[in-house]
Amino acid sequence: MKKRVFTIAAVLAMTFGTAITSFAGSWQENGYGRWYQNEDGSYPAGQWKEINRQWYYFDNNGYMVHDRWIGNYYLGFDGAMLTDATTPDGYRVGADGAWIPDSVRPADPNDRKYSAYVYAREMFSQESSWITPRALRNSLTYQGFSSEETDYAMDASSIDWTLQCVKRIQAYRATSWTDEVMKPYLKEDGFTDAQIDAAFAELG
C-alpha cells in the first residue's frame, strides 16, 4: 500500500519558501485547543507558521493541528512537523518533513524499535521545559530497550537537541553558573560539542 500523494504539497512548498519566521508572540490554550498569538494580537489561521525553528499548521479557526497529516507532512503530538523521522503510522519523512515515497512499512506490534520510538516521543511530550539526551537514553534503557533499539529511538524521534541544549544552558544560567563551569556538565548531559557550540552561539 502506498500513501496517497496530495496536490497540496506544492502549495506547502511555496508556503515554506515565503513564510516569515516568528520571533515574538505566545502560545494560548482553551478547552478546544492551542493557538499562537502574534505580538500584534493576530493569530495564524489556515496556514503554516514557523515558531522557534519548528513548523506548525493552524486550521481555519486558528487552532494548532496535531497527530495527523497535512498534505505530505506529518504533525506530531505537540503539533510540530516531524522531520527525518518515522511517523506513528509507519511512514518515513525526510529532513524537509516531506513524506518519502514508498517508505511505508507494515504495522508490527512486536517491532521494539518502533515501540522505543513511541516511548521516546511520549517521554519528550511530558517534559515541560527540556530534556537531555542522557536522561532520554537512560529512561529507554530502564524500560528494557536494547542499545540498538535505543539508538533508533533517539534518531527517529527527531528531537532538536540544539534547542534542548539552549534550554539547559538557560536553566544553568538561572542558577548563576558561568558558561565555562557548565560546559563539562552539558557534555555529561549527553550533548555533543557541536550542539553545545551551536547553543551558545544562538544565545550569544
C-alpha positions in Angstrom: 0.0 0.0 0.0 1.3 3.5 -0.8 0.5 6.7 0.8 -1.6 9.0 -1.4 0.3 12.0 -2.8 -1.6 15.2 -2.1 -1.5 18.0 -4.6 -1.3 20.4 -1.7 2.4 19.6 -1.4 3.3 22.2 -4.0 1.3 24.8 -2.1 3.0 23.9 1.1 6.4 24.1 -0.5 5.6 27.7 -1.7 4.3 28.5 1.8 7.6 27.2 3.4 9.5 29.3 1.0 7.7 32.6 1.7 6.7 32.3 5.4 8.3 34.6 7.9 9.8 33.2 11.0 8.1 34.3 14.2 10.3 35.9 16.7 7.6 37.1 19.1 4.3 36.1 20.4 3.0 33.4 22.8 1.0 30.2 22.9 -2.6 30.3 24.2 -4.9 27.5 25.1 -8.5 26.9 26.0 -10.9 23.9 26.1 -10.8 23.5 22.3 -7.1 23.5 21.7 -4.0 25.7 21.3 -3.3 28.6 19.1 -0.4 31.1 18.6 -1.0 34.8 19.3 1.3 37.1 17.5 2.8 40.1 19.2 0.2 42.4 17.5 -2.7 40.3 18.7 -3.3 38.5 15.4 -3.0 34.7 15.0 -2.3 32.4 12.1 -5.3 30.5 10.7 -5.5 28.1 7.7 -1.7 28.3 7.3 1.7 27.1 8.3 3.9 29.1 10.6 7.5 28.6 11.8 7.8 29.1 15.6 11.1 28.6 17.4 12.6 26.7 14.4 9.6 24.3 14.3 6.8 24.3 11.7 3.2 24.2 12.8 -0.1 24.2 11.0 -3.2 26.1 12.2 -6.7 25.2 11.0 -9.2 27.8 9.7 -10.2 28.6 13.2 -6.6 29.2 14.2 -6.2 26.1 16.3 -3.0 24.1 16.2 -3.3 20.8 14.3 -1.6 17.7 15.7 -1.3 14.0 15.3 -2.3 14.0 11.6 -1.1 14.5 8.1 -1.4 17.9 6.3 -0.6 17.1 2.7 2.7 15.2 2.7 3.7 16.5 6.1 3.0 14.9 9.5 2.3 16.9 12.6 3.3 15.2 15.9 1.7 15.0 19.3 3.0 18.5 20.1 1.9 20.0 16.8 5.4 20.3 15.4 6.1 18.9 11.9 8.2 15.8 12.1 11.5 15.8 10.1 13.8 12.9 9.3 11.7 10.6 11.3 9.2 7.7 11.2 5.5 8.8 11.6 3.3 6.9 14.1 1.6 5.2 11.1 4.9 3.9 9.8 5.9 6.3 7.0 9.3 8.0 6.7 9.6 11.8 6.3 12.8 13.5 5.2 14.8 16.3 6.6 12.4 18.8 5.0 9.5 17.0 6.6 8.1 15.7 3.3 6.9 12.1 3.0 9.4 9.8 1.4 7.5 7.8 -1.4 7.2 4.0 -0.8 8.5 4.3 2.7 5.5 2.6 4.3 6.3 -0.3 6.5 3.8 -2.8 8.0 2.5 -2.1 11.4 4.1 -4.6 13.7 3.2 -4.5 17.4 6.3 -6.6 18.1 8.6 -4.1 16.5 10.6 -3.0 19.5 12.4 -0.3 17.6 9.1 1.3 16.8 7.9 0.8 20.4 11.1 2.6 21.6 10.4 5.5 19.2 6.8 5.8 20.6 8.1 5.8 24.2 10.8 8.4 23.4 8.2 10.8 21.9 5.8 10.2 24.8 8.5 11.0 27.3 9.6 14.1 25.4 5.9 15.3 25.4 5.8 15.1 29.2 8.9 17.4 29.6 7.5 20.9 30.1 10.9 22.7 29.7 13.7 20.5 28.3 15.1 17.0 28.3 18.7 15.9 27.9 20.0 13.1 25.6 21.4 11.3 28.7 18.0 11.4 30.5 16.2 10.1 27.5 18.7 7.3 26.8 18.7 6.2 30.5 14.9 6.1 30.5 14.8 3.9 27.4 17.4 1.6 28.9 15.5 1.4 32.1 12.4 0.4 30.1 14.4 -2.6 28.8 15.2 -1.4 25.3 18.5 -2.6 23.8 21.3 -0.3 22.6 20.2 -0.8 19.0 16.5 0.0 19.9 17.6 3.0 21.9 19.8 4.3 19.2 16.9 4.0 16.7 14.5 5.8 19.0 17.0 8.6 19.7 17.4 9.2 16.0 13.8 8.7 14.8 12.3 10.8 17.5 13.7 13.9 15.7 14.2 16.0 18.8 16.0 19.3 18.2 18.9 18.7 20.6 20.5 22.1 20.0 17.2 23.7 21.2 17.2 21.4 24.2 20.8 22.4 24.9 19.7 26.1 24.7 17.1 25.4 27.3 19.5 23.5 29.5 22.0 26.4 29.4 19.3 28.9 30.3 18.4 26.7 33.3 22.1 26.6 34.4 22.4 30.3 33.9 19.4 30.8 36.2 21.5 29.3 39.0 24.3 31.8 38.3 26.6 29.2 36.8 29.2 30.6 34.4 29.4 29.2 30.9 32.8 27.6 31.5 31.6 25.8 34.6 28.5 24.4 32.9 30.2 23.1 29.7 31.5 19.9 31.3 28.1 19.2 32.7 26.5 19.8 29.3 28.7 17.0 27.9 27.7 14.8 30.8 24.1 15.6 29.9 24.8 13.9 26.6 25.0 16.9 24.3 27.7 16.9 21.6 30.4 19.5 21.2 28.6 20.7 18.0 25.3 21.0 19.8 26.9 22.9 22.7 28.7 25.3 20.4 25.6 25.9 18.4 23.5 26.5 21.5 26.0 29.1 22.9 26.2 30.8 19.5 22.4 31.1 19.4 22.2 32.5 22.9 25.1 34.9 22.2 
